[in-house]
């Protein structure tokens, strides 16, 4: 466990400020507190503050990205067929036409 000198200083902000920073409603921040996802600190009789470091640690998540050399349609077609994704050594091929796009007209 890190000592108090190694822990980052707490950055307190009001519920309204946290809601504005993270572009959510203040009710959402209050719900996070009531669900126990983050800690609310009561200061005085009515003032509630939230530690911004804790919000960033517990609420904010990084969305992983994958760089694909081909379009989404091709990826879904390959996944449906059970094939693997093409590599740099194999050229991409055209996706099969969706079933609703038939070339024959009635």
N, C-alpha and C positions, 0 to 999 in steps of 0.2 A: 504494500500500500504506500503510495507516495506521501511524503511528509507535507505539511501545510505550506512549506516554502516552495515545493515543487508543483503544487496544484495551481492552475490558472486562477486569477482573481475572478470572483463572481461579477457578472455584469447584470444588474437587475434592471428590469423594464416593466412598465405597466402592461396589463392585459391588452389595452387598446393599442399600445405601441407594438407589442409582439404581433397582434393581429394585422397591423398595417405593414410591418416588415415582411411577414410571410404570406401576405395577401389572402388572409382567411378572415372569417367573421370572429368577433370577440367571443361569441357563444362557443365557437369551436375550441378556442383556447381554454375557456372555462370547462368544457367537456373533457379536454385532455387532462386538466387538473383533477376533475372528479373521478375520471377513470384510472388515475394514478400513472398516466403516461409521463407526466412531468410534475414537478413539485411547485406548489404555490406557496409563497411566503407572505403571511399576513403581517402588515406593518400598521400598528395602531388599531383603531376600531374597525375600519372598513377598507383600507387600502391593501390591495393584493398585488404582489410583484412576482415576476418569473425570472429565473436565471437564464439569460440568452445562451450561455454555453451549454446548458442542459438541453435546451430546445434543439440546438444545432446537433447535439450528440444523439438525442433520442428520437427526434421527429424527422429531421432532414435526412434524406437518403440520396445516394448517388445512383443515377440510372446508368447501368452499364450499356455501352454501345458496341456494336459489332460492325465493322466495315465490310460490306459485301460488294463484289464487283458486278453483281447482276441485280436485276429488278425484282421486286416483291412477287410479281406474278410467276416468274421463273422459279423462285424459291418454293412457293406453295406447290407448283406442279411437281417439282423434284421430291418434295416431302411426301406428296400423295403417292408418287410412283415408288417410293422407297429408295431412290437413288441418292448418291452423295452429291454435295455441291461441287461444281467444277473448280479446278485449280487453275493456276496461271498457265500450266502446260496443256490443259484441255480447253479447246475453244467452246464458248457457250453456244447452245443450239436454241432454236426458236421454241417457245412454249407451245404446247398443243392448244388448240382453240377450245374455249369453254363449251360445255354441252349445249348451252342456249344459243350459241352462234353456229348454227349449222349452215353449210354452204348450199344445201338443196332447199328450194322453195316449193311449197305445196301448191 
